[in-house]
Amino acid sequence: MAKHYDAIIIGAGSVGTPTAFSLAEAGVKALVLDSRPSAGQGSNKAAIGGIRATHSDPAKIRLCLRSIEILTTWKEKYGDDIEWQKGGYAFVAYREREEKILKDLLAIQKPFGLNIDWLDRDDFLEVIPDLNPNGLIGGTFSPDDGNASPLLSLHAFYAHAKRLGAEFRFNETVTSIDTAGGRVRGVKTDQGDYYADVVINAAGAWATPLASLVGMDVPVQPDSHEAAITEAVAPFLKPMIVDIRPVTGSANYYFYQHATGQIVFCITPSPSLWGEDIRETSEFLPMVARRMVKVMPRLKNIRVRRTWRGLYPMTPDGFPIVGWSRQVEGYLLAVGMCGQGLMLGPGLGELIARMVKKDLTESDHEILGILSPYRQFAGQEKLK
Ligand SMILES: Cc1cc2nc3c(=O)[nH]c(=O)nc-3n(C[C@H](O)[C@H](O)[C@H](O)COP(=O)(O)OP(=O)(O)OC[C@H]3O[C@@H](n4cnc5c(N)ncnc54)[C@H](O)[C@@H]3O)c2cc1C
């Protein structure tokens, strides 16, 4: 006879895996199903590891502040090294346009108590001595942000979720959602039937077809992004450097030095590469390498070892979609993480556990209002 669970999570990725951990910690009997052979094989493994709370809206700020707390204390609490580094984020301004954007953002960010400030050129260079000083106006710096290994952090959530009783089944694709009398009863996969009172769609870039199985029209579109990693060199760079100047080919790019010495970097292609094509190319390298060396001349002799592509699960306004379905009771969406699923996942996992346990705080209600599946999608996240 098919087993009954309290909750079924579709997707063992950046969101589904920490959610399984938080549910298991809260005593909820959870099953995670993923069509790939192990945890984190969707977009999670394409992420470069950046984690920041310095967003421009209360929902993402609160979720990511909590994620940072969880990741910062993980090793001490659970013993696993997830390569967390508190290096900060530095958004550079070489033109008045970016100076204005960053200063305007700061005015929104500061009231949330975020540790972020504008630094003029000389102070900024003290923090990042290798930046090209020519034409530099300054930038914002948030020392409490950082980075962690997407692979190791996801594996840590997976191992501890299992230790606490969550079950994972891989190589199994969910093909339909079983409903009766307006509520979920479980799911059907290509291998069997599983029953639960709650079904959580955490299927990342593939969330839309799964939502349509219960008649929901959820606007998540796969958007291909490019990344690369260099050989390892001696440590010289702490923060994640972000350059938001748009040029033909890339809307922005960002890079940092990993704990093990490699420079990891990523671009937002412009125009966007909509669709699921993640065949890697190195076409973006000449363009981004030129940009990076201009901002940090010291990078010029470091050799690139590997490039890859992965999918952002994009929403029209750049905000995640989190909330219960109004059509089908017990169906919960935790999708549309855009370029921030790794940093949102741990905080969001805890929020989802409180949703399932019906134990929401006032702040949770505010977050869920902003991320509601039923919002207008008319706004625009300022730093997607
Ligand atoms: C190049 C690049 C760099 C990035 N850098 C960062 C970064 O620095 N920081 C950051 O926070 N984020 C970053 N991201 C974004 C981040 O990777 C995503 O936002 C995040 O991985 C999305 O998490 P998810 O759990 O929603 O989806 P995923 O991690 O993709 O998990 C979804 C899972 O659902 C499974 N699935 C789908 N459909 C089904 C089905 N029908 N049945 C069973 N299983 C199914 C998939 O197999 C997949 O494993 C980056 C992304 C890219 C591409």
The ligand as an ORCA input file, in Angstrom:
! r2SCAN-3c Opt
* xyz 0 1
  C      24.997     30.703    -13.291
  C      24.130     30.844    -12.064
  C      24.647     31.457    -10.911
  C      23.849     31.589     -9.774
  N      24.391     32.132     -8.648
  C      23.648     32.246     -7.521
  C      24.196     32.777     -6.327
  O      25.358     33.163     -6.293
  N      23.390     32.863     -5.234
  C      22.092     32.460     -5.251
  O      21.406     32.579     -4.230
  N      21.542     31.916     -6.370
  C      22.280     31.829     -7.497
  N      21.734     31.310     -8.637
  C      20.287     31.006     -8.672
  C      19.984     29.685     -8.022
  O      20.790     28.671     -8.590
  C      18.501     29.348     -8.218
  O      17.702     30.449     -7.842
  C      18.103     28.172     -7.345
  O      18.949     27.071     -7.553
  C      16.648     27.765     -7.585
  O      16.338     26.823     -6.581
  P      15.071     25.883     -6.698
  O      15.094     24.976     -5.525
  O      13.885     26.730     -6.949
  O      15.350     25.056     -8.042
  P      16.375     23.847     -8.295
  O      17.568     23.942     -7.420
  O      16.579     23.803     -9.756
  O      15.527     22.574     -7.833
  C      14.358     22.194     -8.517
  C      14.351     20.688     -8.611
  O      13.054     20.262     -9.026
  C      13.213     19.073     -9.762
  N      12.004     18.848    -10.577
  C      11.473     19.668    -11.494
  N      10.349     19.149    -12.018
  C      10.157     17.950    -11.406
  C       9.163     16.914    -11.513
  N       8.114     17.018    -12.349
  N       9.295     15.809    -10.734
  C      10.346     15.685     -9.870
  N      11.306     16.628     -9.737
  C      11.218     17.741    -10.485
  C      14.472     19.336    -10.593
  O      15.060     18.133    -11.024
  C      15.338     20.123     -9.607
  O      16.287     19.302     -8.945
  C      22.508     31.137     -9.786
  C      22.010     30.496    -10.923
  C      22.804     30.354    -12.047
  C      22.231     29.682    -13.250
*
